[in-house]
Amino acid sequence: MLRLIAFAALGALLGGVVVAIVGPPGAGIAIAGVAFTVLVFATVMTRVAGSLGGSVAASPKAVQQARDARRLGLARVDALRQTGTQINDQPLCDIDVTVQPLSGAAFATTVRTVVPLTAVPRFQPGAELEVAILLDGGPEVAFVDGELSPRDRERLTVPSRRSVPVLKVEPHTRVVDGRRKGPILGVGPKGRPVRLVLFALVAVAAAAVVVAPYRVAVAQTVEAIQDGHLRPDMRQPDLLAQAQEALVEEIGHDQVTSIVVTKDFVTVDAPLRAGETATDRWMYRGGRVSNEGAATIQPGLAEEQYAWSDVALDQLWGLMETSAAEVGLPVGDASASVRRSADGDIDSETFAEAVGPPVITFSIGDDYGSTSFRFAADGTRIED
């Protein structure tokens, strides 16, 4: 189970990294952080569990059942070795023992258990200790005290280790209700290919769950990479169309007072309801729409609104490329804005208000200067 958790965390971590790269700023960071913590914890615990693989999980119930059934014996310590692992600052040790049960044949085995430093002298080679034999025939045993009578101890003679069969404790098993039970997923060579496939599927599924809300951003990034770019450029016609569709769907109508298109994102100021002046700012970035709250500048008139569909933004990239070629500079990071022009009729009640035709504006330049360009909503050049 720990390995499943570790691989799920690994998948979530990879998904979080992908989202952090392709999604909006800050997206995926929290998920990646939590996933990394879980991955480290699960990996460490898996290592600890691995070091305990040969230990005998002797529950008090299993020991009591062995006592009740008189599955008892005398064990001689043949060797004591530290494994190099410590549990709560106490050494995990391998203890070679030879066991002579009250009834049945003798056997030798190795018990992996935590031996407190104060108890190390008790387990020195040659020491004879009482044990409860958790299953008939062993090899799982647990050290107990006071279960054998002096008469039993006298009649039990532990044979030489070389003269008895050596029984190995099956790794990662425990004794439950008189039966040996292993983990749901094995840990040995048997079944390893199937387990690896399962772990890979768990990792992929976890990554997919994290990435799913940002699948549009992932698809856009993949397409951009195929075109030779590291990130999608929102000024491109197809990406700008996706942004428009997502924003209009989220806002609930296509009336806006301003549109700003940059390389990385698209923002619009749109009324809460068409025809009203209360306006929010919306952003499309990393394949997702977010409401940024009230717009910084609130329109004074409902007439400042215009229909997004009336602006030929599908021509924007072409207009930028043509304008850049005209001044002999690359498009670079140029951004464009669309707003209504001011009413120039001095006799109008809306004189100087932004109720004129929508105008597309952007600048092409470098560190030494820039040139501004203005176009009508249909893409026609407006000469100053």
Number of C-alpha atoms within 10 A of each C-alpha: 11 16 18 17 20 25 25 24 28 24 28 31 28 24 26 25 21 21 28 20 19 26 24 20 12 10 18 24 17 13 20 24 15 14 23 20 14 20 23 14 16 20 18 14 15 17 14 14 14 14 17 21 17 19 24 23 19 18 14 10 13 22 24 15 18 21 17 10 13 16 23 27 26 25 29 26 19 20 15 19 12 15 15 9 15 16 13 9 10 13 19 22 23 19 22 22 28 26 32 23 25 18 13 11 12 24 24 25 23 25 22 23 20 21 21 16 10 8 10 12 11 13 19 15 15 13 14 19 19 22 27 28 28 30 20 15 15 20 21 26 27 21 16 17 9 9 15 17 8 9 8 14 16 9 9 16 15 18 16 14 18 10 11 16 13 17 14 14 20 16 17 20 19 22 19 16 12 15 13 13 13 15 11 7 13 14 16 9 8 9 11 13 10 11 17 11 11 14 19 17 15 21 23 19 17 21 23 17 13 23 24 14 14 21 18 17 24 22 14 20 22 17 15 15 13 10 11 9 12 13 20 23 21 24 27 17 16 13 16 21 15 14 25 20 12 16 24 17 12 14 22 14 16 20 23 25 26 20 22 18 24 16 16 16 21 23 23 28 26 31 26 18 14 19 15 15 19 18 22 20 23 22 19 23 19 27 22 19 20 15 16 13 11 16 17 10 10 15 20 12 15 15 17 23 25 23 13 21 11 12 19 14 25 17 15 22 18 15 20 23 15 13 20 20 13 10 12 11 14 15 18 13 14 16 20 22 18 24 22 21 17 16 17 14 12 9 8 10 9 16 14 14 19 21 21 19 14 26 21 27 19 21 19 24 18 12 5 5 8 13 12 11 19 20 18 18 21 15 18 13 14 12 7 6
